[in-house]
């Protein structure tokens, strides 16, 4: 099977991005293809590693989210540091980036003390030089 992605695949991705629980029958109706074709396309996207995981976005009342920007030393490869950061409790997402920071993470916790604990754990990883953090006030989807 070709690994080429077409417009229908892109439409499926966009639909699932908005709501990963969209029924395949609804996607099929929108694309004017069979449900079986939608299922096969999604299986292909998973197999190719294009769909990494199905997840949910949530927001708890009074929960605190923060962006933690990480500078790392060139002596330790950034992916090694990232793999350690993602395992820390409270770390939701890890991005490797260009620019002033090598890694940007999204962390969440029920209070500032929990956020600080997560940041301290990030700082304790060998290869992390410094962090800069900012609290997220509001999220838009």
C-alpha positions in Angstrom: 0.0 0.0 0.0 1.3 3.4 -0.9 2.3 5.7 2.0 1.0 8.7 0.0 -1.5 10.8 1.9 -4.4 12.3 -0.1 -7.1 14.9 0.6 -9.4 12.3 2.2 -6.7 11.3 4.6 -6.1 14.9 5.5 -9.9 15.4 6.0 -10.0 12.4 8.3 -7.0 13.8 10.3 -8.7 17.2 10.7 -12.0 15.5 11.8 -10.3 13.3 14.3 -8.2 16.2 15.6 -11.4 18.1 16.4 -13.1 15.0 17.9 -11.3 11.7 18.1 -14.6 10.0 18.9 -16.3 11.0 15.6 -18.0 7.9 14.4 -16.5 6.3 11.3 -20.0 6.3 9.7 -20.2 10.1 10.0 -16.7 10.5 8.5 -17.7 8.2 5.7 -20.8 10.2 5.0 -18.9 13.5 4.9 -16.3 12.0 2.5 -18.8 10.1 0.4 -16.8 6.8 0.9 -17.6 3.6 2.8 -17.1 3.1 6.5 -14.7 0.2 5.7 -12.7 2.7 3.6 -12.5 5.1 6.5 -11.4 2.3 8.9 -8.7 1.1 6.4 -7.4 4.7 6.0 -7.2 5.3 9.8 -5.4 1.9 10.2 -3.0 3.0 7.5 -2.4 6.4 9.2 -1.7 4.6 12.5 0.6 2.1 10.8 2.6 4.9 9.1 3.0 6.7 12.4 1.1 9.7 11.3 -1.6 9.1 14.0 0.6 8.8 17.1 -2.2 8.3 19.6 -5.9 9.0 20.4 -6.3 11.2 23.4 -8.5 13.8 25.1 -8.0 17.5 26.0 -9.4 18.4 29.4 -9.4 21.2 31.8 -10.1 20.8 35.5 -11.5 23.6 37.6 -8.7 25.4 39.5 -6.0 23.3 37.8 -2.8 25.1 36.9 -1.0 24.7 33.6 2.4 26.1 32.8 4.8 26.3 30.0 8.4 25.4 31.0 11.1 26.3 28.5 14.3 24.3 29.0 17.9 25.1 27.9 20.2 22.1 27.7 23.9 21.5 27.3 25.2 20.4 23.9 27.1 17.5 25.6 23.9 15.5 26.2 21.7 14.9 23.2 18.3 16.7 23.5 16.3 13.6 22.8 17.9 11.9 25.8 16.8 14.8 28.0 13.3 14.9 26.4 12.8 11.2 27.1 13.5 11.8 30.8 11.3 14.9 31.0 8.2 13.2 29.5 8.4 10.5 32.3 8.0 13.1 35.1 4.7 13.2 36.8 2.8 16.4 35.8 4.5 16.7 32.4 1.8 16.6 29.7 3.8 17.3 26.5 7.4 17.8 25.5 8.4 19.7 22.3 12.0 19.9 21.0 12.4 23.3 19.5 14.7 25.7 17.8 15.6 29.2 19.1 16.6 30.2 22.6 15.2 27.0 24.2 15.9 23.5 23.2 12.8 22.0 24.9 9.4 23.4 25.7 7.1 21.4 28.0 3.5 21.8 29.1 3.0 20.9 32.8 -0.2 20.7 34.9 -0.9 20.4 38.5 -3.5 21.1 41.2 -1.5 23.9 42.8 1.6 26.0 42.5 3.5 23.7 44.8 2.9 20.8 42.4 4.0 22.8 39.4 7.2 23.8 41.3 7.8 20.1 42.2 7.6 19.2 38.5 9.9 22.1 37.5 12.4 21.1 40.2 12.4 17.5 38.8 13.0 18.9 35.3 15.9 21.0 36.6 17.5 18.0 38.3 17.9 16.1 35.0 21.5 15.9 33.9 22.0 18.2 30.9 19.4 20.8 31.9 21.1 24.1 32.2 18.1 26.3 33.1 14.4 26.7 32.8 12.0 29.6 32.4 8.4 29.1 33.3 5.1 30.9 32.6 1.6 30.1 33.9 -1.1 29.6 31.4 -4.1 31.9 32.2 -6.6 30.7 29.6 -6.7 28.1 26.8 -8.6 28.5 23.5 -9.6 25.7 21.2 
